[in-house]
Amino acid sequence: MAKIDFFALTVKAAEIADDKKAIDTIILDMRKVTAIANYFVITTAQSTPQIDAISIEIEKTFKEQDIRPLGKDGVFSSSWKVIDYGGIVIHIMLSEIRESYKLEKLWDNAVVVNIKKLKSKTEKITATKEVKKKTAVKKQQKL
């Protein structure tokens, strides 16, 4: 069985949430804080249908990679869903629930991963790969 890259999956989950117009998405690095999970993704949805859309898309995307949740909570909740993948726990909730439970404050000794820096770095790597690919194609065409 291949080793799961939980960090890459965590970033993907955060990207999916953002693509589905979630707000205030954060990644917490939990590795030095607890054995519960390596990372938490915490995001806010503006409605119950948005919670469902985000959770469905994350599960669908991960399932395509043959990664299934170990557990789910809030399946019948209209305000908060939790998807547990072992190394990642994803919290999708309405703003009033997030404000009430304050998970970021509860886990304030966890490191917050800067998503914007990650996206910027990923975009630069992708752009560099594309340039290298085009250069290789041009060289091949000359031969």
N, C-alpha and C positions, 0 to 999 in steps of 0.2 A: 504494500500500500504506500502510495506517495505521501510525502510529508506535506501537510497543509501549511500554506503561507498565510497565517492569520493576519499579519499586518496588511498584506495586499487585499485580502477580503474585507478588512476593516475599512480601508480607503474606498474600496468599491461600494460598500454599503453606504458610506457617507456621500459618495457621488450620486448614488441612486436616490437617496433622500433629497439631495439638492436638486437633481433633475426633476423630481416630483414636487418641487417648490416648497419643501420643508424649510423652516427657518431655524436659525441659531444651532446648526448642527455642529457638534464637537466630538472629538475623539479623545478619550482618556486612556493613557498608558497605565495599566493597572499592575504590571508585572512586579513592581517592587512594593505594592500595597497589599495585594490579596491573591489568594490562589483561586479565586472564583473564576477569573478570566484574565487573559492577557490584555484585552482592550474592551472598553465600553464605547459604543456609539450612542449619543444622546441627541435626539432631535425633536423639534416641535412641529406638529401638524396643526392646521387651522380648522379642521373638521374631522368627523369620524370617517367619512369616505376617503379623505386624504390619508388618514392613518392606515386604512385598509389598502389603499393603492400602493403606498410605500412598502408595507410589509409583504404584500403579494409580489411586488416586483423584486424585492430582495430575495425572497424565497425561490422565485422562479429562476433568477440569475444564478444563484448558488446551486440550485438543483441541476441546472445545465452542466455544472462542473462536478456533479455527483456528490455534492455536499448538502447534507440534510440537517435540520436542527435537532439538537438533543432534547429540546423542550421549548414549549411556547406557553406564555401566560397572557391573559387578557383576551383570549380568542373571542369571548363574548362581551368584552368590554368596549364601550364606545369612547373611552377617554385615554387608554394606555395599553399598548401592546409591548410585550417583551419576547424577543426571539433569542434563544440561547444556542450558540454553535460550539460551546465548549471554550474555545479560545477567544471568542467574541460574544458579548452580550449586547444586543441592540434594543434600545428603549425608544419607542415612538409614542409621543403623548401630546395631549392638548396643553396649551400654555398654562391654564389654571392648575393643572395637575403638576406640571413641571415646577411652577412657582411654589406649590404647596409642599412637594417632596424634596426639592432642592438637592438633587443627586450630586450636582457639581460641588456643593458645599459639604455634603456628607463625605465625599471622596476628594476633599480639597488637597490632600497630600499626593494625589496622582498627578502625573505630568500631562498637561494639555498639549496634544499634538497640533501643530499649526497647519491646518488644512490648506490655507492659501499658499504657503511655501511649498507644500507637497505638490499642489496642482501646477505651480510655476515650474518646479523642478521636473515634473513629469512631462510638461509641455516642451521644455527645453530638450529633454532626452529624446522625446518623440521627433522633434524637429531635426535634431542632429542625426538620428537614424534615417530620416527621410532624405536628408542631404547626402548622406553616405550611400544610400540605396540608389539615388539618382546618379551620383558620380560613378558608381559601379556599373550601372546600366549603360551610361555614356561610354565608359571604357570598353565595355563588352561590344557595343555597337561599332566602335572604331576598329576592333579586331576583325 
